[in-house]
Amino acid sequence: MKLPDYDYKSTLTAFGLVIPICLALWLLAVPTTMSLATFAVTISVMLAGSLVALATWNNGRATRSIAHVLNDVEKAGPRE
């Protein structure tokens, strides 16, 4: 019986992202553990990162639906 191959890069990436996010959430939940300036910078960096992620996701989507593509193909067909 052969065990399935796992992608360890995705596991390491998940841990590499989960630990800093959990640490940031803990620091935000207990604001007395950091100064006001650090708190403000952390909030602004997290908001900016969220905006970049949303913009990247939005720009990565298809610009047209499949109906537009089919319509263009039909228009480009041979004339009778």
C-alpha positions in Angstrom: 0.0 0.0 0.0 1.5 3.3 -1.1 0.9 6.4 0.9 -0.2 9.5 -1.1 2.3 12.2 -1.8 1.7 15.4 0.1 2.8 18.8 -1.0 4.9 20.0 2.0 5.4 23.5 0.5 1.7 24.3 0.9 1.9 23.1 4.6 4.9 25.2 5.3 3.3 28.2 3.6 0.2 27.7 5.7 2.2 27.6 8.9 4.3 30.6 7.7 1.1 32.6 7.2 -1.0 31.4 10.2 1.6 32.1 12.9 2.2 35.8 12.0 -1.6 36.3 11.5 -2.4 34.8 14.9 0.4 36.9 16.5 -1.0 40.0 14.9 -4.5 39.2 16.0 -3.3 38.6 19.6 -1.4 41.9 19.6 -4.5 43.7 18.3 -6.7 42.0 20.9 -4.4 43.1 23.7 -3.4 46.6 22.6 -1.7 47.3 25.9 1.2 45.0 24.8 2.4 47.5 22.2 2.6 51.3 21.9 0.0 53.4 20.1 2.3 54.1 17.1 2.9 50.3 16.6 -0.8 49.7 16.9 -1.6 52.3 14.3 1.1 51.0 11.9 0.0 47.4 12.3 -3.6 48.4 11.5 -2.6 50.4 8.5 -0.3 47.6 7.1 -3.1 45.0 7.6 -5.7 47.2 5.9 -3.3 47.9 3.0 -2.5 44.2 2.6 -6.2 43.4 2.5 -6.8 46.1 -0.1 -3.9 44.7 -2.2 -5.2 41.2 -1.9 -8.7 42.2 -2.9 -7.4 44.3 -5.9 -5.3 41.3 -7.0 -8.2 38.9 -6.8 -10.5 41.3 -8.6 -7.9 41.9 -11.4 -7.3 38.2 -11.7 -10.9 37.4 -12.6 -12.1 37.0 -16.1 -13.2 40.2 -17.7 -16.0 38.7 -19.8 -18.4 35.9 -19.5 -18.5 32.8 -21.7 -21.6 34.3 -23.4 -19.5 37.1 -24.8 -16.8 34.7 -26.0 -19.4 32.5 -27.8 -21.0 35.6 -29.3 -17.6 36.8 -30.6 -16.8 33.4 -32.1 -20.2 33.3 -33.9 -19.5 36.7 -35.3 -16.1 35.7 -36.5 -17.4 32.7 -38.3 -17.4 32.4 -42.1 -19.9 34.5 -44.0 -22.5 32.7 -46.0 
